[in-house]
Amino acid sequence: MRTTLGDLLADISVEKERILSLDGGEEQQVAAADLLRKSMFFIHKLLGVEVLQAALGSVDENDPEAVLKVAAARISIFAGLFYQIPEDAASPMKVVEEAAAISNGDAPQMFAKFSDTKVKDRVIRAKFRAHVWAAYLKASGMPAMQAERRVEDAFGYPWETIRKGWTRDVGAALDEVYRSFALNLAKVTGAAGRPNWEQAEIAHQRTIDTHATNDMLDWEIALRLDGQRFIRALNANAKRR
C-alpha cells in the first residue's frame, strides 16, 4: 500500500473506475468495500491523529449510558458518507438510532440477543488486536522480542500462546480480507511513525517503576487499554458459562 497522499488519491481514482466497470454482484461489493477502507486511510493521513481524536472525543468506559450515547454520536459522523443512499435495516443510521434508543431506556431490537449460544466474538476480536499490535510495533522498528514482550505484558498471556493458539482461534472466526487489511494497515502506520525506541523503553521502565500513567506514550496507553478490554471480554464470557 502506497502511503503519500498523492499516491493514495491516484490509487483510489483508478480503483473507482475499475469498480464502476464491474457488473455488480459480490465481486463489486467486495472491491467497493475494500476501496472504502483505503479511502478511510487517505482521510486518516490527510487529517492526522490529533484532529480525528478531537472529533471522537472521550468517554467514561464505566458509564454504559455514556458509552452508548458517544458511540451513537461517533457513528453518525461516518454515516454522512452514505448520504443520499437509500437506508435499509442495516444502515449506519439504524445503528445510531438503536444505540440512542437503548441509552434512553428503550428495549434493544437490532442488538437483541438472538439465542442462548455462547458467542466468543469479543474475545476473538480482542485476541486479534494482540496480533495487530505486534505487527504495528515490529513495523515501527521495535525489536521483535521487545514487541512481543510488550504484547505479553498488556494481554497477560505468553507470546507463544498468542502466536499459536490465538492465531487458530482468530483464523477460524474472522474474515481473511478483514484480517489482512487490519494487519497491513498496522504495518503501514507503524512504519510511518518509527519512534525512538530507546527513549520509549526508558519512558516505559519509568512508568513501571513509578506507576505514573502521564509518562506513557499514546500508543502505550492504547495497547494497555486493548489488553484490559481483552481481560474484561474473557471474564464476561466465563460468567456466561
C-alpha positions as CSV (number, residue, x, y, z in Angstrom):
1,M,0.0,0.0,0.0
2,R,1.5,3.4,-1.0
3,T,1.3,6.0,1.7
4,T,1.8,9.5,0.3
5,L,-1.5,11.5,-0.2
6,G,-0.9,11.9,-3.9
7,D,-0.3,8.3,-4.4
8,L,-3.3,7.2,-2.3
9,L,-5.6,9.6,-4.2
10,A,-4.3,8.3,-7.6
11,D,-4.8,4.7,-6.5
12,I,-8.3,5.4,-5.2
13,S,-9.3,7.1,-8.5
14,V,-8.0,4.2,-10.6
15,E,-9.7,1.6,-8.4
16,K,-13.0,3.6,-8.5
17,E,-13.1,3.4,-12.3
18,R,-12.4,-0.3,-12.2
19,I,-15.2,-0.9,-9.7
20,L,-17.7,1.0,-11.8
21,S,-16.8,-1.1,-14.8
22,L,-17.9,-4.3,-13.0
23,D,-21.3,-5.8,-13.5
24,G,-22.4,-5.8,-9.9
25,G,-22.7,-8.8,-7.6
26,E,-20.3,-9.9,-4.9
27,E,-17.1,-9.0,-6.7
28,Q,-18.1,-5.4,-7.0
29,Q,-19.3,-5.3,-3.4
30,V,-16.1,-6.7,-2.0
31,A,-14.0,-4.4,-4.2
32,A,-16.0,-1.3,-3.2
33,A,-15.8,-2.1,0.5
34,D,-12.0,-2.5,0.2
35,L,-11.8,0.8,-1.6
36,L,-13.8,2.5,1.1
37,R,-11.3,1.1,3.7
38,K,-8.4,2.5,1.6
39,S,-10.2,5.9,1.4
40,M,-10.6,5.9,5.2
41,F,-6.8,5.6,5.4
42,F,-6.5,8.5,3.0
43,I,-8.7,10.6,5.4
44,H,-6.5,9.4,8.3
45,K,-3.4,10.6,6.5
46,L,-5.0,13.9,5.4
47,L,-6.4,15.0,8.8
48,G,-4.0,13.4,11.2
49,V,-4.4,11.6,14.5
50,E,-5.0,14.8,16.6
51,V,-7.9,16.0,14.5
52,L,-9.5,12.6,14.4
53,Q,-9.1,12.2,18.2
54,A,-10.7,15.6,18.8
55,A,-13.6,14.6,16.6
56,L,-14.2,11.4,18.6
57,G,-13.8,13.0,22.0
58,S,-13.6,10.7,25.1
59,V,-15.9,8.6,27.1
60,D,-16.0,7.0,30.6
61,E,-16.0,3.3,29.9
62,N,-17.5,2.6,33.3
63,D,-20.7,4.6,32.3
64,P,-22.7,2.3,30.0
65,E,-25.2,5.0,29.1
66,A,-22.5,7.5,28.2
67,V,-20.8,4.8,26.1
68,L,-23.9,4.3,24.0
69,K,-24.5,8.0,23.6
70,V,-21.0,8.7,22.5
71,A,-21.0,5.6,20.2
72,A,-24.1,6.9,18.5
73,A,-22.6,10.3,18.1
74,R,-19.3,8.8,16.6
75,I,-21.1,6.5,14.2
76,S,-23.3,9.4,13.0
77,I,-20.1,11.2,11.8
78,F,-19.3,8.4,9.4
79,A,-22.9,7.8,8.5
80,G,-22.6,11.0,6.4
81,L,-20.6,9.0,3.9
82,F,-23.8,7.3,2.9
83,Y,-25.9,10.5,2.3
84,Q,-28.5,10.1,-0.5
85,I,-28.1,6.3,-0.4
86,P,-31.5,4.6,0.5
87,E,-31.5,3.2,4.0
88,D,-32.2,-0.4,4.9
89,A,-32.4,-2.3,8.2
90,A,-28.6,-2.5,8.5
91,S,-27.8,1.2,7.6
92,P,-25.3,3.0,9.8
93,M,-28.1,5.4,11.0
94,K,-30.1,2.5,12.1
95,V,-27.2,1.6,14.4
96,V,-27.2,5.2,15.7
97,E,-30.9,5.1,16.3
98,E,-30.6,1.8,18.2
99,A,-27.8,2.9,20.4
100,A,-29.6,6.2,21.2
101,A,-32.9,4.3,22.0
102,I,-31.2,1.9,24.4
103,S,-29.3,4.7,26.2
104,N,-32.7,6.4,26.7
105,G,-34.2,3.3,28.3
106,D,-35.8,1.6,25.3
107,A,-35.6,-2.2,24.8
108,P,-33.0,-3.3,22.2
109,Q,-34.2,-4.5,18.8
110,M,-31.3,-4.7,16.4
111,F,-29.0,-5.6,19.3
112,A,-31.4,-8.1,20.9
113,K,-29.9,-11.5,21.8
114,F,-30.7,-14.0,19.1
115,S,-30.2,-17.2,21.0
116,D,-28.5,-18.7,24.1
117,T,-25.4,-19.6,22.2
118,K,-22.3,-18.6,24.0
119,V,-20.6,-16.3,21.4
120,K,-17.0,-15.5,22.0
121,D,-16.8,-12.8,19.3
122,R,-15.5,-10.1,21.7
123,V,-12.8,-12.4,23.0
124,I,-11.7,-13.4,19.5
125,R,-11.5,-9.8,18.3
126,A,-9.6,-8.8,21.4
127,K,-7.1,-11.7,20.7
128,F,-6.7,-10.4,17.1
129,R,-5.8,-7.0,18.5
130,A,-2.8,-8.6,20.1
131,H,-1.6,-9.7,16.6
132,V,-2.3,-6.2,15.2
133,W,-0.2,-4.6,18.0
134,A,2.7,-7.0,17.4
135,A,2.6,-6.1,13.6
136,Y,2.5,-2.4,14.4
137,L,5.3,-2.4,16.9
138,K,7.6,-4.5,14.7
139,A,6.9,-2.5,11.6
140,S,7.7,0.7,13.6
141,G,11.2,-0.6,14.3
142,M,10.9,-2.1,17.7
143,P,12.9,-5.3,18.1
144,A,10.7,-8.4,17.7
145,M,11.3,-9.8,21.2
146,Q,10.7,-6.4,22.8
147,A,7.5,-6.0,20.8
148,E,6.3,-9.5,21.8
149,R,7.1,-8.8,25.4
150,R,5.0,-5.6,25.4
151,V,2.0,-7.5,23.9
152,E,2.5,-10.2,26.6
153,D,2.5,-7.6,29.3
154,A,-0.7,-5.9,28.0
155,F,-2.7,-9.1,27.3
156,G,-1.4,-11.3,30.2
157,Y,-0.5,-14.3,28.1
158,P,2.8,-15.7,26.8
159,W,3.7,-14.8,23.3
160,E,3.8,-18.5,22.2
161,T,0.1,-18.9,23.3
162,I,-0.8,-15.7,21.4
163,R,1.2,-16.7,18.3
164,K,-0.1,-20.3,18.1
165,G,-3.4,-20.9,19.9
166,W,-4.8,-17.4,19.2
167,T,-3.9,-17.5,15.6
168,R,-6.0,-20.6,15.1
169,D,-9.0,-19.0,17.0
170,V,-8.8,-15.8,15.0
171,G,-8.4,-17.5,11.7
172,A,-11.4,-19.7,12.2
173,A,-13.7,-16.8,13.3
174,L,-12.7,-13.6,11.4
175,D,-12.9,-12.9,7.7
176,E,-9.5,-13.2,5.9
177,V,-10.0,-10.0,4.0
178,Y,-10.6,-8.1,7.2
179,R,-7.6,-9.7,9.0
180,S,-5.3,-9.0,6.0
181,F,-6.4,-5.3,5.8
182,A,-6.1,-4.7,9.5
183,L,-2.6,-6.2,9.7
184,N,-1.4,-4.4,6.6
185,L,-2.7,-1.1,7.9
186,A,-0.9,-1.7,11.2
187,K,2.3,-2.3,9.4
188,V,1.9,0.8,7.2
189,T,1.1,3.1,10.2
190,G,3.8,1.6,12.3
191,A,6.4,2.1,9.6
192,A,5.2,5.7,9.1
193,G,5.8,6.6,12.8
194,R,9.1,4.9,13.7
195,P,9.7,6.5,17.1
196,N,13.0,6.4,19.0
197,W,12.5,3.0,20.8
198,E,15.5,3.6,23.1
199,Q,13.8,6.6,24.6
200,A,10.4,4.8,24.6
201,E,11.9,2.0,26.5
202,I,13.3,4.3,29.1
203,A,9.9,6.0,29.5
204,H,8.2,2.6,29.7
205,Q,10.5,1.5,32.5
206,R,10.0,4.8,34.4
207,T,6.2,4.3,34.2
208,I,6.6,0.8,35.6
209,D,8.8,2.0,38.4
210,T,6.6,4.9,39.4
211,H,3.2,3.7,38.3
212,A,2.7,7.1,36.6
213,T,0.5,7.0,33.5
214,N,1.3,10.5,32.5
215,D,4.7,9.3,31.3
216,M,3.2,6.8,29.0
217,L,3.2,7.4,25.2
218,D,-0.1,7.4,23.3
219,W,0.5,4.0,21.7
220,E,1.4,2.6,25.1
221,I,-1.9,3.7,26.6
222,A,-3.8,2.3,23.7
223,L,-2.0,-1.0,24.0
224,R,-2.8,-1.2,27.7
225,L,-6.5,-0.4,27.1
226,D,-6.8,-3.2,24.4
227,G,-5.3,-5.6,26.9
228,Q,-7.8,-4.5,29.6
229,R,-10.7,-4.9,27.1
230,F,-9.5,-8.5,26.4
231,I,-9.5,-9.3,30.1
232,R,-13.0,-7.9,30.5
233,A,-14.2,-9.8,27.5
234,L,-12.6,-13.0,28.8
235,N,-14.2,-12.6,32.2
236,A,-17.6,-11.7,30.8
237,N,-17.5,-14.9,28.6
238,A,-16.6,-17.0,31.6
239,K,-19.6,-15.7,33.6
240,R,-22.0,-16.8,30.9
241,R,-20.9,-20.4,31.1
